[in-house]
Amino acid sequence: MGEWHLDMGATPLAGGVRFRVWAPLAESVAVIPCGKEASYPLSRAGEYFQGTIAGMAPGDRYWYLLDGTLRRPDPASRSQPDGVHGPSQVVAPVSFCWTDGQWRGLKLEELITYELHVGTFTPVGTFTAAIRRLDYLAELGVTAVELMPVAEFPGTRNWGYDGVFPFAPHHAYGGANGLKALVDACHRRGLAVILDVVYNHLGPEGNYLHPFAPYFTDRYRTPWGDAVNFDGPDSNGVRHYVIANALHWVSEYHVDGLRLDAIHGIYDFSARHILLDISQAVDSLARQLGRKVHVIAESDLNDVRTITPPEWGGHGCHAQWCDDFHHGLMTYLTGERQGYYADFGLFGHLEKAFREGFVYSGQYSRHRRRRHGSPSAARPPRQLVVFSQNHDQVGNRLRGDRPSLRLSLEQLKLAAGAVILSPYLPLLFMGEEYSETAPFPYFTSHGDPELAEAVRQGRREEFASFGWEAEVPDPQAEETFLAARIDPERRHQGWHRSLYAFYREVIRLRRELPHLRHPEREEVAVVGLEADRVIALRYRHGGRELITLFALGKTPRTVRLPFRHGECRKLLDSAGKSWGGPGSIAPERIGADGDGAGLTLAPFSVTLYGTG
């Protein structure tokens, strides 16, 4: 691959701007510069229309005119300063002065990710405001920031999954230069940036792609609208558009990873799956740039092909989210069994999640009423992302309430330890590190009243399977959005302070202990002591051992370690008073004992021992 440049949209040149748009459904395409009476026809080149207009420059706004009648924004617009219904704007992709020339990214196993929503991460809700909180994230110890989708969506408040201009950072957040400044600032602090992108659908408001080309298909349906045409007639242009979008974020915005939203809504039955094309294109560009860039999928399928290398018949994504770990952990702690939680709640589910990742690897799923999943035990642990919270698992509750309303401090520390001290890649959701009390409900600001009402009704129906009967917060109400803003200053108050200190400590251990930095399947043993409600993990690395004990019972338990070990000293006990606990009852040291030494663990605690 030579030096990569986006070959669609508006590209500034010396003395003018070059335009190129995929529009096989149009007979003619012209450019209408805003503020000018004239239109400038583009020349057909196969399925594309292209041409250079002298006198135009970065900052100019424009429309495309299709067949002399339809005025539409650019499908590959880099900027929509007036929102989804306004004109597109010419952006010079090389105008930003980057300072991250020495940045080379992070290895996959080094990722400790902090997921945030730009609009509610700060009171101002912009990229610039987020920069002012990066020192806080560096203090916490995370190594990567994951941004919920920032592509242009309708209105000014939205989760981001209703985006309709995949190449344009949202104008209310700060647009193209604002996002670049945020990425650059993250790199200065050693933080990688992962961007959430949505390739399974476009939002319903402001989607002007239909008259240009067959971007969508009625052969499949997604829960969110028309499916993207990845495998039907005339789909080559669609695939090029999406692959170019992925490379655009890596090249022009220097992002270190892409989180592909809900790939179970990407339907592609061609011989070569679009996920493979995306992964290999990103890999090629990353090699060219001399940087590490990761493709991380979100999937409801438990399909190990997603993260299997292409030479073994897989799609080549580097990692994927593992919902089963969350479901196994949280159902066991909360006792909830509604909706999709119906498949979880047993001790054995959580034990298997620690051992393999996917709990459902081909077994019958009561919730789905069919067999579900494939085995993940053969894949390296660094390919699975685990969490006790994320935007979906909080936001898809009726009121968007966080676990802090249902779990005790000891249970919250146990959940944190389970995620961060697991063999997998840990992900935190903004605010969980100090137990934010603000909810994170679903919110929108659609301009179409009928669409807004349809969203309200859809949310009510979505919660029916959970048996929740209280009033759903109005997604359109501004107060629903305002209530979701987090306040990290709470980390200095009461038990929030203790939890925050605990998070910092387990993150430090994750970063410093070689057993946790580079865990391999063959170096990790997982044993469930169901009678005692204890899960024990043993990591081996360089001749040394690390033993992690998760006590899930409501009363103290005395257990004997289920594997041989050397003499160990205690490195962490969540029950310690330093972390707001009742006091540690686990011994400071345990001697080498081939049969396992007995030790007493506090209820809902995580205890860590190391040898050497």
N, C-alpha and C positions, 0 to 999 in steps of 0.2 A: 504494500500500500504506500503510495506517495503521500505527500503532505495533504491532510484531509481538509476539505472546505465544504460547507453546506452548498449544494447545487440547486437549491430552491429558494423562493422568496426574493427579497430585495438585497442586492449586494453592491455597496458603494464602490465606484471605480474613479479613476482620475477624470474629473469633468462631468460625471454623471452617475447613474445608478442602473445596474443590470437587473432585469426582472425575469424570473422563470417560474412557471406554474404548471403543474400536471392537471390538464383539463380535457380529457378525451371526450367528454359529453358536450362540450361547447363547440360551436361553429366558429366563433371568434372571441378573442379576449383583448381588451384594451386596458390601459392604465389611466386613471383619472387622478392627477395630483390635486390635492385639496387647495382651494384658493385660486384655481385656474379654470378657465372655461373649456379648454381643449381636452381631448382624450387622445391617447397615443396608442395606436394598435400594435400588438405584438405579433410576431411571425410564428406560424406553426412549425414545429420540429417534431414530427412523429406525434406522440400523445401529449407533448408539451407545447406551450407557447412561451416565447422568450424575445427579449430585445433590450436595448440600452437607451435610456432617455437622458439626453444631455441637459445639464443645468439643475438636475435634482441632486440632493445631498442628504447626509444624515440629519435626522430631525424632521424631514418632510413627511407629511402624511398623504396617504393615497388609498384609492379603492381600485378593485378590478371591475371592469364592465364586461359582463358575459352576454354575447349575442345581441349587443346593443340595447339590452333592456334591464338586465339584472345587475345591480350594484352590490358588490360583496367585498368583505375584507379578505386579506391574503391567507390561504390555508397554512402557509409557513411563516406567518407574521412573527417577527422577533419582538414586537411591541404593540400593545393596544392601549394607548394612553387614556382613551375615553371609554374603555371597557369593551365588552364583547360585541356590542352593537355599533361601535364606532369604527373609524378608519384605522388602517394599519399605519405604522410609522417605520421609516427607514432607520436602521441602527447600524453603526460601524462596529463590527465584531472585534476589531483589533484596537479600538480606541482606549480601552481600559489599561491602566498602568499596573501590571501585576508585580508583586514583590516575592512570589513563591518559587522563584527559579530553582532553588535547591530542594524543593519538596518532591519526594518520590513516593509518597503514599505509605500505607501500612499493610503488613501481611494480614491475611484473613484472620489468623488466630490471635492477632493483636487487637481486634475490634472489641471494644466495650462501648456499646452504642446507646446514645441518649436520643430518643425520639421526641420531637417537638413540633408544635403547630405555631407557625410564625405569628399569626394574628392574636393568639392568646398567651404566648410565651412572655410577653411584656405588656405593660399598660398601653403603649403606643401601637404595638402590633406591626412593626416594620422590620426589614432586614437590618437597617441601621441601629434600631433599638436592640435587636438581638445581639449585635456585636458587643454592646455594652455589658452583656451578661456572659460573654465567653470566658472571662477570667473566673467567674463562678464555676463554670463547667470544668475548667482546668483544675480548680481547687478540689472539686469533687473527685476528679481522677479519671473520668471517662476519656476514651480515646477517639470517639467518633460522634458526630452529630448527624442525625437522620431527620431531614425535613419532610413533613407531610407535603403533598403536592402543592406546588406554587404556580403551576401554569394557569394562565388567565381563565377565570371562572366568572359567572354572572354576579354582579353586585360587589360588595366589599367584605362580606363575611361568609365563609364557607369552609367545610373541611378540606376542599380542594379536589375531591373526586368527581366533581361536576365540571372539570376543565374542558374548554373547547378550543383553545389555541395552544397546542402542545409545545410550541417553540418560544412562547412569550411569558416571561415571569410576570406575575400579577402587578398591575400598576399601583394598586393601593399598598402593596408591600415595599415598593421602591423600584420596580422594574428591573431591567437588565443590569445596569451598573450597580444597583443596590445588592442584587444577588451576588454579583462578582466580588463586591467589597466584602460581603459576608464570608464567602469561600476563602478569599485571600486572608482575612483576619483569622479564620479557623486554622489555616495552614501555618500562620505565624506562631500559633500556640500549640502546634503539634497535633491538631485535631483534624481527622479525616472528615469528609462530608459525603453523606449518602443521600441521594435525592429520590423521593418516591415519585414514580411515573406511572401513568395509567394508559395501558394499551388495549384494554378489553372493551372500552366503549368511550364515547364522548358524552358530555352532559346534554340535557334536552334544550337548554336555553342558550342561544347564540351559536348553535351548531350550523354553520353555513357551508358545509362541505358538499352536500348532496348534489347541487347543480354542476359542480366541477368534475366529479369522477365517482366511480362505484366504490366508495370507501366502505360502504356497509352492505350487509346481506340480510335477507329474510329467511335464509336457510336455518339459522340458529337464532336463539333468543337468549339474552342475558337478563338478570333481574333488574338491570339498570337502563335497558333500552336496546337499540339496534346493535347487533354484533358486528364487529369489524371484519371486513372481507379479506381474510388472510389466505384462503385456499380456493376461491371460486374464479370464474372468468374475470379477466382484467385485474387480477389481484397483485400482479407484479409491482405496479405502481404504489399500491398500499403498503406492501412489504418494504419497498424502498423508502417510503415516507417515514415509517416507524423506525427502521434501522438508522436512517439519517437523524432522526430525533435523538436516539440514544447517543450517537456519536457527537451530536451537537452539544449535549450537556457535558460530555467528557472533554471535548476539544475547546469549546468557547468559554465554558464555565469552570473548567478544571475540577469537576467533581470526581470523587474517588470511588463512587459506587452508585449503582442504580437499584432501587428496590422496586421490582415489577409487581404492581398491584394485581391481586386476584387473578392469577394466570388460569385458574379453572374457568374463567370467563373468556379465555382466548381459545377459539375453536379453529384448529388447523389440522386437517386430515391429509395434507399433502405429504409427499415422501420425505420432505425436509422441513421440519417444524420451524416456525418463525423464532422460537426461543433459541434454537441452535444457531440460526443466522445472527440473531442479536448478540449472543454470547461470543461467537467467533469473531464478529466484527469489532466488538469492544476489546477482545483479547488482542487482536491485530493492532488496533490503534494504541492500546496501552503499551505494547512492545515498541511501537514507533516512538512514542512519547517518553519512554523510559520510566514509566510510572506503574504502580500497582492499582488496578481498577477492578472492582468486584461487581458481579451481577448476582443479585439476591432476589429470589422469587418469593412471593406470598402465594401459597397454594392450599386449597381445601381438599386436595386429592390424595395426600400421602403417597404420591407416586415418585418412587426413588429415581425414575428416569430423569426427572428434572435436574438432579445434581450428579447424575452419572456422566462420566466423560464421554465425548462423542465416539472415541475409538471402541467403547463398550456398548454403543447403541443408545447413549443418553443424549440429553439436550445441552449439557455442558454448563449449566448455571453453577456458580461457585458455591452457593449456599441457598437455603430456603428457610422460611419461618416454620416453626414446629408448634402448632396449636395444641397438639396432644399433651405436651409438657405442661402448658398452662392449665388445660382442662383437668388433667390428673391432679395437679397441685391444688388448684383453687377449689375444686369440688370436694376434695378430701378435707380441706381446712374449713370450708363454709357449710358443707352439707347440702348445697344446692344441687338439684337434679332436674331442673326445668329445661325445656328446649333441647338444644344440642348437648347440654350437660348430662342428658339421660344416659349416655354411653359411658359415663365415668363415675368415679366416687369410691372405687375399691382400692385398698392398699396395693394390690398387685398392679393396678394401672400405673400408679406413681413409680413403683419399683421398676416396671418395664420402661417407663419414660426415661428414668435415669440410665438404664442399661443400654437401651437401643435408640431412643428418640421417639419414633412412631409407636404409639400404643396399638393402634389398629393397623395391622400389617397383613390383612387378608381375612380377618375374622368378621363375623356377622355384626353389623351395627344396627342396634335397635332404632336409633333415631333415623337412620337412612333406610332401614328395612331392606338391607342388602349387605353383601360382603364389601369390605372397604379397606383400601390401602395395600401397600407392598412393604417388604422388610427393609429397614434402614440400618440394620446392625453392621453391615459390611462397609458403610461409608464412614469416613473420618468424622469425629465429633465436631470439628470446626466447620462442617458444612450445614449444621443445624443451628438456627437462632431461637433462643428460648427467652421467656419473659413471664412475669407474674402480672404485668399490666401492659397494655398498649392502647392505641386510640380506639380500636374496635372493641376490645374486651371491656373497656370502660364505657365508651360512647354508645355501644349497642345495648346498654341497660336502659330501662325505662327513663330514669332520671339522670343517667350518666354518672351515677354515684361510684366512688372509688372504694377499694377494699378497706380503707381505713374506717369506714362506717360499719363494717361487718366483722373485722378482725381486731384482736388485741395487739398491743405493742409486741408481745413475744411472738405472736403468729406472723406479724409483718416482718420482723427480723428473720424468722425462719424462712419465709418466702424469699426474702432478699438473698439469704445465704444459699438457698436451693438453686436460685438462678445464677448467681455470680460465681459460686464455687462448684457449679456443675462442669462437666467436661465440654459443654457446648458454648456457643457464642452468646453472651448475655446482652439483653436489651432492656433498657429502662424507659419508662414513659415519664415525661416531664412532670416533676413534682412528687413522684413516688418516693424519692430519696429522703424526704422529710415528712412524708404523709400529708400531702396537700389535701385540704378538705373541699376545695372548689370542685364542682362536678365538671364533667366534660360531655355534655349532651350534644346531639346532632344539631347543627345550625346552618341556615342558608339565608340568602337575601335575594331571592328570585324577583324579577320585575313583573312576571306574568302571574296575576292573581289565581288563575285556574291551576297553574302548575304548583303554586305555593300550597293551595288547598289539597291537591293530589299528594304532595309530599306529606302533609299533616296526616291525611288518611292512611297513607302507606305506612307511616311509623306506627299508628295505632294497630294496624293489622299485623305488623311484624312482631309485636310483643304478645300477640294472642297465645302463641304456643308456650310462652313462659308463665301464663296465668297472672300476669301483672295487670291490675285493674285500676290503678291510680291514673290521674291525668298525665298525659305525655306533655313535656315542655314544648311549647310552640316553636318549631324550628325557625320560623320567620321572625320571631320577636327579638328585638335587639337585646333585651335583658337576658335572653337565653345565652347569647354569645358573650355578653359582658360577665355573666356569672362564671364563665369557664376560665377567666384569666387567673393565672397562678401568681402566688406571692412567695418567692423564695426567702423573704425575710422571716417567715414562720420558722425557718430552721434554727433560729436563735431562741425559740420559746419552748419552755416546758419539755414534754416528752418528744416533741418534734426534734429538739436539739439532740437528744439521745439517739434517735433513729438516724438522723443525718450523720452523726459521728460513726455509727455502726456501718452505714453504707460506705463512708470514706475508708474505713478500715478493711472491709472485705474487698473493696475495689483495689486497695493497695496490695493486699495479699494476692489477688488475682494477677496483678501486674508483675509482682516481684518473685513469686514462687515458680520455679521452672516447671514443676509438675502441672500447674494450671495454665501456664503460658503456651505449652505445646503438648496437650494431652493427645495420646494416640489410643485407639481401641484396645490394643494388646497390653497397654500399660495401666488400664483402669479396670478394677474389679468392683462389681456392685452386688451386694447381698442384702436381701430384705429379711428382717427379723419380725415377721408379721405379728407374732404373739406379743412382742414388746413394742410394736409400732415404731420401729427404728429401721432406717435405711443407712447402711454403711458403705462408704466408698473408700477404696484404697488406690492411690496413685503411686506409681513407681517411676522414678526418673534418675538416671545417673547413679544407681545404687542406693538411693534414698527413697523413703516412703512418706506419703502424706495420707492421713486417715481423717475422713470427714464423716461425722455422725449426725444424722437428722432425726431428732426425737419428735414424733408426731402425736404422742399420747398426751392426755390431760393430766397425768400424774407422773411423778418421778419413776424411772425405770433403771434397774441395775442389769447390765448386759455383759456378755463376754464377747469379745471381738471374734468375728467368724472367720478370721484368716490369720496366718502366721505374720509376725511383725517383729521389728526390732524395738529397742528402748525408745520411747517417744516422750516429747514434752508438749505441753499444751500451748497452742499458738492463739486460740480464740475460743471464747465461750459466750454465746449471745445472752446467756443468763446472767453474765457478770454485771455488777452494779455500775461499771463504767458506761454501759449501754442502757441504763435505766431498768435493768433486770432485777429479779429478786435476790440474786447472789448465786455465784457458781457453786455447784456441788460436785462437779467432776474433778478428779484428781489432777494435780499439776503435772504429774509424770505417770507413765505406765511402763512397767518393765517388759523386757523381751519375754515372750511367752508363746511357745508353739501352740498351746491350746487356747490362747486368748485370755487376756486379763479382764477381770470384772471391774466395771466402772459404772457409777451412777450418773444419770443424765437428767437434767431438769425438764419439765414439760415444755413442749413447743420450743425446743432449743436446737441450735447448730453448734457443734463442738469440733474443733480442728486440732489434730495432733500431727507432729512431724518428727522424723528420726534424724539423727546426726546433729 
